[in-house]
Amino acid sequence: METFLEDIQHVEDLEGFQGATEELRDILGIAHVVYHWVNSVGERFGAGTYSSEWVDRYLEKDYLRMDPVIFGCFQRFTPVNWKQLDWSAKPARAFFMEAIDFGVGNQGYTIPIRGPSGQFALFTLNDSSADDEWEGFIREHGRDLVIIAHEFNKRALEFEKDNKSMPLPALSPRELSAITYLAKGLSRAQAAAQMGISEHTLRVYIEAGRHKLGALNTTHAVARALSMGIIIV
């Protein structure tokens, strides 16, 4: 864990955040680690191990408006075991069951973090396990997880403070081509045909580019690439 904390301090870009969530997931032996933050000007960033299908579905359905985890953490300053949240409403239960269908575990633990000038972040651990097993996991790792969450946020704040000099994400030529074709309005099948690759391979390039851009889904990746001037359409 000490080595991991040192690794976080050397994260240099959004891709590094993504790699850190994957590394921590593997260290802890759980299903998912997610770090999501909103900076002082309201721009959202995300890094985590949820499937892109679930992220796309979440945004498509605008689940942010009713997610009990989001609302529960806005009202709290201390870590939240998802079992403490109110899942009694029918829409909340349906949302939870759908999340499980998309690979989200039945257990969750989210640490809300508040920074200066309205910056807000959520650091989430997720897994599939029995209640007593998850409570044991929280007892064993809870203190370390709070420290890790704040180290993630410390790096995010440093990026924001020095945002103008932060290097642009380095996308490979194939990643740039894939995202550019989507930005031009081509379907995935059309983009794959233009690049002479399969749709599966195209998806790999899109996902790699999305992670490097710190984007929540493909649409967000295209928007960020355009706003950063990484691609021109």
Residue, then its C-alpha position, 0 to 999 in steps of 0.5 A: m500500500e505504501t508503494f501504491l501511495e508513492d505511485i499516486q504522487h507520480v501520476e502525471d496525466l489522466e491516463g495515469f489516474q486510470g492506471a491507478t484505479e486498475e492497480l488498486r483494484d488488483i491490489l485489493g482483489i475487488a471488482h471496481v475502483v472509481y474516482h470521479w471529480v468535478n473541478s471548480v468550474g464544473e467540468r467532470f472527469g472520471a477514471g475507473t474500472y466500470s465497463s464502458e457499457w455501464v458508463d454509457r448506459y448511466l449517462e444515456k439514462d441520466y441516472l445522475r439525477m436519481d443515483p442514491v449514491i450521489f445524493g447520499c454522498f452530497q449529504r455526508f462528509t464521511p465514508v458511506n457504505w452503500k447499505q446505509l443508503d435509501w434504496s427503498a424507492k422503486p426507481a432506485r431498486a430498478f437502477f441498482m438491479e440494472a447496475i448489477d446486470f452491467g457488472v457492478g457489484n452488490q456492495g459499495y463504499t464511497i468516500p466523498i471529498r470536498g476541495p477548494s472553490g467548489q471542487f468535489a470528488l467521489f472515491t468508490l470501491n465496489d465488489s460482489s460479496a456478502d454483507d459480513e464480508w464487505e463489512g470486514f473489508i471496510r474494517e480492514h482497509g477503511r483507514d487506508l482507503v481514506i488516505i488513498a482517496h485524499e491522495f487521488n484528490k490532491r493530485a487532481l487539485e494539482f492538475e487543476k492549479d497547473n492546468k494551463s501547463m498540463p501536457l495534452p494526452a498523448l493519443s496514438p495515431r490509431e486512437l486519433s483516427a478512431i476518435t476523429y472519424l466518430a467526431k465526423g459523424l461516422s458510425r463505428a462500422q463506417a469508421a472501422a471500414q475506413m481504418g481497415i480494421s474490425e469493429h472490435t479492434l476499433r473499440v480497443y482504440i476508442e477505449a484507450g483514447r477515452h481513458k487517456l482523455g479522462a472521458l466518461n464515455t465515447t461522446h465525452a471523449v470526442a468533445r474533450a478531444l475537440s475542445m483540447g484541439i487534439i483533433i480537428v474536424 
